[in-house]
Each structure stands twice: as structure tokens, then as C-alpha cells.
Amino acid sequence: MLRRKNFQLLFLLSALAIAARAGCAFAAEAATGRPNARKLHGTVKDALNRPAPGVELMLENSSGQVVGRATVDAKGIFAIAAPPPGLYLLIAKSPGFSVASKLVSITPNGPIAPITLAMKSLKPLTVAVSAHRRRATPNRLSETGNSAYTMSSQNISALPAGVNTTISNVLLQMPGVAQDENGQIHVRGSHADLQWRVNGVMLPLDSFSGFGQVLSSYSVRSFSLVDGALPAQYGYRDAGILDIQTKDGCANPGGHFEFYGGQRETVQPSFEYGGCKGKFSFYTTGFYLHDNIGLSSATPGATPIHDLTDQGQWFGYFSYFLNPTTRLSFTSGVSVADNQFPTYPGQIPLYKLAGVNPAAYPSTDLNENLSQRYYFGILALQGAVGVNFNYQIAYTAKYNTIQFNPDPIGDLIYQGVASQAFHSEFANSLQADATYHLGKSHTIAAGLYAGEYGETLDDTSLTFPASPDGKQTSDIPISVVDNTNGVAWLAGLYVQDHWRLTEKLSLNYGARWDQMAGFVGSANQLSPRANLVYDPIKHLTLHAGVSRYFQTPSFYAISPRSFSVFKGTTAAVPPGNPTPNPERDWYFDAGARLTDLLPGLTLGEDAYYQYAHQILDFGQFGFVPIFAPFNYRTGRIYGAETTATYQFMKSLSLGANFSYSVAQGRDVTTGQFNFTPAELEYAAGHYIYLDHQQFFTVSSWAAYNWRQWMFSASCDYGSGLRAGFANTEEVPANWQLDLGAGRSFDVAPLGKVTSRVTIINVFDRTNILREGTGIGVFVPAYGPRRAVYGSVSVPLPAF
């Protein structure tokens, strides 16, 4: 108690002394007429002692008012005009880092000593490469030994379509990413094994994969694909972590309104706006989209048949600093999409419906529709205690639905069943993470996750009575109701240590324990993880790691009642186990990075091997175009990735990625209704390629800035996904070149107005993504044909 009073007395005397000297300084200024032109200056670095550019600095007085601001430059240096003498608090904020602060004393006379601030990362640090305008960020190595390929908002803006580029197309510029129909992507040979994180918080697992995405490029400040042998903090979805750091109002004040449109009936207005006042900041963005290429076209022509879409998204991020080291934030998003389901000619009617002439109802007249809704909210508390302990606690709620509305006539005569399916999921989750810096050699991290997932499956079908051998016995349909609901639970704990063995060698090791229970059964696993990182010589970094994974299946599964309720109809479900099992993997990864061997050049190479037990895959369940999981008893995925980027001065960026991948499974143990008896027999004795398997994938890009002009190009190549009996065939190779050009204008009184022209698929290639054959694939799918788009962006004033 006595020490506390002595400290308070010392603080008071110091303040009085500074105030007295301040009076002398003000008197001197009044006498000479010269203002105080001194600067509060210094450097900001991360935990690896590297410059931390882009960090936002605020200088607060004793009453909490902001009296100065600055942004750290590319060299990690900042400067703020010195305020009147007194005691101040310098606060440093940047997404992905805990808040740093330092008490600063401004005296009336003499130089101000340089200040050094160290930023503590809330996630594994990566070897960053600075970007000016568009910098093609290389596939680099994180501090924990896994790959982390990052694109900033500037990188995305310089793609041919700019911020109107979908998240899936942004991902196609990264190594190991293969393109599929309807905006689906596959990372390192896995299907739907991706985890989304927003500002360090994991979104609840999404059970309804396969159609569209719920986040857009507008809100992205940085977007990382983290893969390889992942550390213990990541679980449940392990092929890749899609880590999005969003924009905020302090770093991005003001905003803009943009109109993007062109061929294919495309109309897409959008906005973004942010502001900052005192301890509160906000950022929000939204868009509306209408076009006629909502899902992948089922025909090769330029204009799809029955493919209109109306979509809208909104995103908001709000934060408030309770004190200099504690932030409360709320993140929320809404995604709405209504799609027509594409049709194609030449289908043959297989069933008779009373009062309907099949010849008068061609398959191009089918009117099927798919609607999706997604809502989420994240309430997070992030803070620091002292200089060594950081924490984050987050509660997340999510509600999403998918509804398929059939053609009640056409589906009956072509498929023998017309099913209206409504599936919903309401999830609540709690996530907590903490890190502690123990001396100079150890960084200890620990955390937990708990999630509740409520599933509702409401399906009502019209179908025909049938004989035991499946032949139609009446042309009068009957109604079948198949409703199911249940709750699934997830829980997990992890602990890990980043141990700096020497200046050149570090080890990241740890383990996590996960438990799954409820709707899809009960299972658990202890998963050890370890990664070594070694810097033998300048410019070269080597890494090798091994991780044990426990991948939970999608909680949506085929209802066990389907086997009985559809018995004796043309929609009868073949025998099979409807409940998927969790996948259990051993994952091995090794590679090397060469950075700045030549100025601006970065090279990388990675190789991986995954051995899986009960490997998960997805397929369309018969007559409803909603994907369902199933298992092979064993699986293997292996491949290699090569990446190269080159930056010449500040104007030219070049980059390319090459990937080779093999993904195979053997012996189907669940979801057998996706297969014919012949395919089941073949798979029982052979490793078969998974339907999303693609041997070779290449992506490349270029961006050039000249004065007020910007020119960019991107090209993607895929050797083709699988098709045919037991996926033994291959779809033809596809490739697409996109070009973009933009210019900025200074328009009074609006400010800097930017216009852009984008050409998609310059050579108008017909790229087939799916042939409509293969396991779990029933409809052909084609990539977009050539189209020209334009955009105009107008700035909005700052808040």
C-alpha cells in the first residue's frame, strides 16, 4: 500500500514538473512567435524485429482525447507533430496484432527521444513482402512452418475485375487451388475441407457446401490461404484456412460507391464506408448483383439457359476500445441468393404423368430454383495483460438455409420425383485463445472451442408408385414427407509452443483434442502436431512438419427415414449407410523458400502427402441438387507446388504458380447410394480418383502501373476434373485469360474517380468443367464465355 502511494506521489510530482516546464515553453513561443515544430517519432516492429508497415497510431491525452495520428511507413517509421508538453498514451493498432501502447512524456525543451513499439501477433507471423499498389505476394512460410499465401486489398484491386472479383476467383490466383462448378474450389486435392476465419475468429462450420459463398472481396484488408502441416490451433477443416482480416474505419475512413456492369445482364452496384471517432470505429459494405450466369452454365453457348440470379450481401465491422489494451468488436454479415437452376436440351422423359404430353415439355423448359440465406454475428473481446499475455474470447451465432424448389411437372416426367427441400442450420459457438511469451525462446498458446449445431431437414416429394424392381405402376403421383431434425456438438482444446532453439532453428509443437457428438454419432481424437523451420543461409528457409487431423463431416446427411418412406416408389433410395464418419489423417509437408536471391524475386517449393482413414468426399444425392458427404475406407492425397513472384521497382508485378496433385479413395463405407453396384465393386478393390481430382493446375498474373493507368492480366489452367465410370476418365483441359485496364481521374468536387474495363475469357474458349458423369455428378457445367464489363468508382467523403 505504501509503495502504491509513493508511486502515485511520484506520478503527481512528475506531472506538476512537466506542467511548470510547459508554461515556460508556451511563454517562449508567445515571445518569439515560433510554434513548437518538434516531432514525436520512432519505429514500430513485429516480434521478429521487422518493420510493421500500415500500423495505425493514435496519441491520446490524459482525458482520452486523440491529439495526433500517424500511419507507420514501409520502413516501420512514424512521426507525429509534438503536442503541448505533458503525459500522453501512444496506441498502436493493426489487424492480426494485439494493441500496443506506451506512456510518452513530452517536455518543453530539448529533443524528443525516439520511441520503439513492438507488436505482438495474434496469429502465426509470416515472412511478409511489402506491396506497393499490386504486389504479387509469394507463397511464404509462417513462423510455425506452414505455408501462408496472402493477398492484400491492393492485390485484389489490381486483378482484372478488381474488388468485383469473387472470393473463389481470388483463391484461383493461389497455389494448389483447383476450379470446379458453381464457384467451388478445391485446395490440395480435398473437397470442402476449408475453414473460414474473420479477424481471427472461426466461423461455424458450413454444412451446405457447393453453391456460392457468403463473403466478398469488398471488405478484405488481407486474405490468406494457410495450408500445409497446420499447428494445433486449427481443427475440423484442415485442407486450408481462409483467414480474412477486414477493413476498419480508422484505417479506411470514408469510402466509395461503385457501379459494375456489362454483358450477361450484369448489374452490380456496391458501396463501402467507414469512420472513426475517438475509441469507436465502424466499417460497412454491401452490394446487389443481377446477371444470367448465377450458377455454372449447363450448355456451352455464350448465354446460359435458365440461369438468372439475384444476390445481395452486407457486411459490418464495429469496434470500441474499452481501454488502450482491450477492444470489444462486433462483426456481422448477411448473404442472400436466389438462383434459377440451369437446364440443358436433350434429356429424355422416363416417366408418364397423367394429363401431360412429354413431347410438349422439353427439358429446356424445366423451372427449378435454388435459394440460399446466410446470417452471422461475432462478438469478440481482444486484449493484452502486460507485454507478454494476449487473449481473445468470441461468441459466434450463425443461421443459414438452402431451399430447392422443383419443377412439379418436369421433374416428375424426367426423374420420377419432384422434391421440395428446405434445410437449415442454427449454430452457436464459443472460441477462446491466449498466448504467453515465456522469455525469449518460448511462445505458449492455448485455446478452446465449443459449438452447438441444430439441423432441420424438411423434404416433401411427389413421386410415382413403383414395383419392387423400380418400374412405374401408376401415372398419378403420391406425396412423401421426409422431415428430420437433430443437434450436433463439437468441442476442442489445444496447447502449443513455439520454441526458438537457436537463431536459425525453431520448433513449433503441440496437440489438440476434439470431440464430436449428437446427430452424426460420437467420436474423438488426440492430434499431435510438429513443425521445424531452419534458416541455413541467408535468403533460404527450409521447413518440415507432420500433423494429425480429425476432420468432422458435414452435419447434413441423408435421413435414415429415406430408405423406408420412399420404398415402393420411383424415388426409392438404394441400400447404404447414410451417416458419414469423421476423417482421420496423417499429414506430412516439407519445402523451401528462396527470398530476394535476386532483387524482387521469390521462389518456393512445397511437397505434401496425406494418408487418410475414412476419407470424406461429397456428391449430389440423386434428385436433389444438394451435396451430401460420404466416406471411402482409406485415401491418399499427395502432390507438389511451385511458386514464383517478381517485383520490378514499384510498377511491374509478375507471378506464377504450378501445382501437381493426386487424390484417391478406396472402398466406399458410407453413402453407397451415390454409386452403381458396378462402381461399388470396382472401388472395393481399387484406389479410384476422387471426382474433384485434377493433376495439373497453373495460375499466372501480371500488373503494371503507369502514371494514372493500371493494366492487369490473369490466366488460369486446369488439366481437367474426373468423369465417367468410377471416375476413370478425365474432362478436357481448360484455360482462361482475363484482361483489365483502369484509369483514375481527379474530378472536382468529387475527388479521385476510377474507371475500369474488364474482359473475361478473352479468347472466348469453351471450357467444360463437368461432363455430367462421374461419381455424384449428374449435370454438365461450363465456364463463362467471353464478356466485357465496365465499372466506375466515386469516392464518398470521410466521416
ZIQUIUR-V954334 format. One record per residue. N is the residue number from 1. SS is DSSP state (~ for helix, > for strand, _ for the rest). OMEGA is omega in whole degrees, 0 to 359 (none if undefined). Layout:
n=[N;N]
ss=[SS;SS]
omega=[OMEGA;OMEGA]
This chain:
n=[1;2;3;4;5;6;7;8;9;10;11;12;13;14;15;16;17;18;19;20;21;22;23;24;25;26;27;28;29;30;31;32;33;34;35;36;37;38;39;40;41;42;43;44;45;46;47;48;49;50;51;52;53;54;55;56;57;58;59;60;61;62;63;64;65;66;67;68;69;70;71;72;73;74;75;76;77;78;79;80;81;82;83;84;85;86;87;88;89;90;91;92;93;94;95;96;97;98;99;100;101;102;103;104;105;106;107;108;109;110;111;112;113;114;115;116;117;118;119;120;121;122;123;124;125;126;127;128;129;130;131;132;133;134;135;136;137;138;139;140;141;142;143;144;145;146;147;148;149;150;151;152;153;154;155;156;157;158;159;160;161;162;163;164;165;166;167;168;169;170;171;172;173;174;175;176;177;178;179;180;181;182;183;184;185;186;187;188;189;190;191;192;193;194;195;196;197;198;199;200;201;202;203;204;205;206;207;208;209;210;211;212;213;214;215;216;217;218;219;220;221;222;223;224;225;226;227;228;229;230;231;232;233;234;235;236;237;238;239;240;241;242;243;244;245;246;247;248;249;250;251;252;253;254;255;256;257;258;259;260;261;262;263;264;265;266;267;268;269;270;271;272;273;274;275;276;277;278;279;280;281;282;283;284;285;286;287;288;289;290;291;292;293;294;295;296;297;298;299;300;301;302;303;304;305;306;307;308;309;310;311;312;313;314;315;316;317;318;319;320;321;322;323;324;325;326;327;328;329;330;331;332;333;334;335;336;337;338;339;340;341;342;343;344;345;346;347;348;349;350;351;352;353;354;355;356;357;358;359;360;361;362;363;364;365;366;367;368;369;370;371;372;373;374;375;376;377;378;379;380;381;382;383;384;385;386;387;388;389;390;391;392;393;394;395;396;397;398;399;400;401;402;403;404;405;406;407;408;409;410;411;412;413;414;415;416;417;418;419;420;421;422;423;424;425;426;427;428;429;430;431;432;433;434;435;436;437;438;439;440;441;442;443;444;445;446;447;448;449;450;451;452;453;454;455;456;457;458;459;460;461;462;463;464;465;466;467;468;469;470;471;472;473;474;475;476;477;478;479;480;481;482;483;484;485;486;487;488;489;490;491;492;493;494;495;496;497;498;499;500;501;502;503;504;505;506;507;508;509;510;511;512;513;514;515;516;517;518;519;520;521;522;523;524;525;526;527;528;529;530;531;532;533;534;535;536;537;538;539;540;541;542;543;544;545;546;547;548;549;550;551;552;553;554;555;556;557;558;559;560;561;562;563;564;565;566;567;568;569;570;571;572;573;574;575;576;577;578;579;580;581;582;583;584;585;586;587;588;589;590;591;592;593;594;595;596;597;598;599;600;601;602;603;604;605;606;607;608;609;610;611;612;613;614;615;616;617;618;619;620;621;622;623;624;625;626;627;628;629;630;631;632;633;634;635;636;637;638;639;640;641;642;643;644;645;646;647;648;649;650;651;652;653;654;655;656;657;658;659;660;661;662;663;664;665;666;667;668;669;670;671;672;673;674;675;676;677;678;679;680;681;682;683;684;685;686;687;688;689;690;691;692;693;694;695;696;697;698;699;700;701;702;703;704;705;706;707;708;709;710;711;712;713;714;715;716;717;718;719;720;721;722;723;724;725;726;727;728;729;730;731;732;733;734;735;736;737;738;739;740;741;742;743;744;745;746;747;748;749;750;751;752;753;754;755;756;757;758;759;760;761;762;763;764;765;766;767;768;769;770;771;772;773;774;775;776;777;778;779;780;781;782;783;784;785;786;787;788;789;790;791;792;793;794;795;796;797;798;799]
ss=[_;~;~;~;~;~;~;~;~;~;~;~;~;~;~;~;~;~;~;~;~;~;~;~;~;~;~;~;~;~;~;~;_;_;_;_;_;_;>;>;>;>;>;>;>;>;_;_;_;_;>;_;_;_;_;>;>;>;>;>;_;_;_;_;_;>;>;>;>;>;>;_;_;_;_;_;>;>;>;>;>;_;_;_;_;>;>;>;>;>;>;>;>;_;_;_;>;_;_;>;>;>;>;>;>;>;_;_;_;_;_;_;_;_;>;>;>;>;>;_;>;_;_;_;_;>;_;_;_;_;_;_;_;_;_;_;_;_;>;>;>;>;_;_;_;_;>;>;>;>;>;>;~;~;~;~;~;_;_;_;_;~;~;~;_;_;~;~;~;~;~;_;_;_;_;_;>;>;>;_;~;~;~;_;>;>;>;_;_;_;_;_;_;>;>;>;>;>;_;_;>;>;_;_;_;_;_;_;_;_;_;_;_;_;_;_;_;_;_;>;>;>;>;>;>;>;>;_;_;_;_;_;_;_;_;_;_;_;_;>;>;>;>;>;>;>;_;_;_;_;_;_;_;>;>;>;>;>;>;>;>;>;_;_;_;>;>;>;>;>;>;>;>;>;>;>;>;_;_;>;>;>;>;>;>;>;>;>;>;>;>;_;_;_;_;_;>;_;_;_;_;_;_;_;_;_;_;_;>;>;>;>;>;>;>;>;>;>;>;>;>;>;>;_;_;>;>;>;>;>;>;>;>;>;>;>;>;>;>;>;_;_;_;_;_;_;_;_;_;_;_;_;_;_;_;_;_;~;~;~;_;_;~;~;~;_;_;_;>;>;>;>;>;>;>;>;>;>;>;>;>;>;>;>;>;_;_;_;>;>;>;>;>;>;>;>;>;>;>;>;>;>;>;>;>;_;_;_;_;~;~;~;~;~;~;_;>;>;>;>;>;>;>;>;>;>;>;>;>;>;>;>;>;>;>;>;>;>;_;_;_;>;>;>;>;>;>;>;>;>;>;>;>;>;>;>;>;>;>;>;>;>;>;_;>;>;_;_;_;_;_;>;_;_;_;_;_;>;>;>;>;>;>;>;>;>;>;>;>;>;>;>;>;>;>;>;>;>;>;>;_;_;_;_;>;>;>;>;>;>;>;>;>;>;>;>;>;>;_;_;_;_;>;>;>;>;>;>;>;>;>;>;>;>;>;>;>;_;_;>;>;>;>;>;>;>;>;>;>;>;>;_;_;_;_;_;_;_;_;_;_;~;~;~;~;_;_;_;>;_;_;_;_;_;_;_;_;_;_;_;_;_;>;>;>;>;>;>;>;>;>;>;>;>;>;_;_;_;_;_;>;>;>;>;>;>;>;>;>;>;>;>;>;>;>;>;>;>;>;>;_;_;_;_;_;_;>;>;>;>;>;>;>;>;>;>;>;>;>;>;>;>;>;>;>;>;>;>;_;_;_;>;>;>;>;>;>;>;>;>;>;>;>;>;>;>;>;>;_;_;_;~;~;~;_;_;~;~;~;~;~;~;~;~;~;_;_;>;>;_;_;_;_;_;_;>;>;>;>;>;>;>;>;>;>;>;_;_;>;>;>;>;>;>;>;>;>;>;_;_;_;>;>;_;~;~;~;_;>;>;_;_;_;>;>;>;>;>;>;>;>;>;>;>;>;>;>;_;_;_;>;>;>;>;>;>;>;>;>;>;_;_;_;_;_;_;_;>;>;>;>;_;_;_;_;_;_;_;_;>;>;>;_;_;_;_;>;>;>;>;>;>;>;>;>;>;_;_;_]
omega=[181;179;179;179;178;179;179;179;179;179;181;179;178;180;179;180;179;180;180;179;177;179;178;181;180;178;179;179;181;182;185;183;180;177;177;185;181;182;167;190;179;183;175;182;175;185;177;178;176;176;180;182;177;178;179;182;174;177;183;175;186;179;178;179;178;183;179;179;175;174;182;182;186;180;180;185;176;175;178;177;185;177;176;180;180;177;183;176;177;185;179;181;175;178;180;180;172;181;175;180;180;177;185;177;178;179;184;188;176;181;176;183;178;182;176;177;177;180;178;183;174;178;180;179;179;178;189;172;185;180;171;190;178;174;179;185;184;172;190;185;178;179;182;173;177;181;178;181;189;171;179;177;177;176;182;181;182;172;184;180;177;182;175;173;179;179;180;178;171;180;180;177;182;184;175;184;180;182;175;181;172;177;177;173;180;183;177;173;179;181;173;181;184;179;179;175;179;182;176;182;180;172;176;183;182;183;186;182;171;184;172;182;190;178;183;182;186;187;189;167;171;185;184;167;181;179;186;176;190;176;189;183;182;179;172;175;194;177;179;175;178;189;181;168;187;174;174;188;180;181;183;180;183;180;178;171;182;173;181;181;179;183;183;177;187;174;184;171;180;176;167;183;179;179;184;177;182;183;184;174;178;174;180;179;179;176;172;181;170;171;181;173;183;174;180;180;178;180;183;184;182;181;180;177;175;185;178;176;170;185;175;177;172;178;178;176;183;181;179;178;177;172;186;183;182;182;173;182;175;179;183;179;178;176;181;180;174;185;163;179;186;178;178;184;171;178;185;176;183;185;180;178;183;176;182;174;183;181;180;182;180;183;178;179;179;182;176;184;181;181;180;175;180;179;176;176;181;173;188;174;181;182;180;174;187;182;187;187;177;181;175;176;185;171;182;174;181;173;178;181;170;183;176;178;185;166;189;178;185;181;179;184;180;185;183;180;174;188;170;185;174;180;181;179;175;186;172;181;176;181;177;179;178;174;179;179;183;183;181;189;187;168;183;177;178;180;179;176;175;182;175;183;178;185;174;179;180;183;175;188;166;181;183;170;182;176;180;180;173;181;181;181;179;177;175;184;174;181;179;179;181;183;180;171;181;181;175;182;173;175;181;176;176;172;181;181;171;188;177;185;175;177;185;186;177;180;173;183;180;180;174;177;183;179;175;181;173;192;184;177;184;178;177;180;169;189;176;179;176;178;174;177;185;177;185;180;178;178;186;175;177;177;175;183;175;181;173;184;175;184;179;178;169;184;172;177;177;182;176;180;184;182;183;186;180;179;180;178;177;177;183;181;178;181;177;178;185;187;181;177;173;178;180;189;160;186;181;184;176;181;182;176;172;182;176;172;164;182;177;184;177;180;179;177;178;173;184;175;181;174;189;169;186;181;183;173;181;174;177;181;172;193;179;183;175;188;180;182;171;186;159;183;178;179;176;178;179;181;181;180;175;180;179;175;180;179;178;182;182;190;188;175;177;178;178;176;175;182;172;184;174;179;185;175;182;173;183;182;174;179;183;181;174;190;169;177;180;179;178;180;181;182;180;182;183;165;178;178;175;189;181;179;174;186;188;177;180;171;179;183;175;176;182;178;179;184;181;183;174;178;181;178;173;181;181;180;173;182;175;177;186;179;173;182;178;178;182;180;184;176;179;180;178;173;186;176;177;179;177;176;181;178;176;181;172;184;177;359;186;186;184;177;183;175;184;172;182;174;178;179;187;184;174;179;172;183;178;180;179;179;184;176;184;185;178;181;185;185;176;181;181;174;182;173;185;178;181;181;176;179;174;181;182;182;174;184;180;182;none]
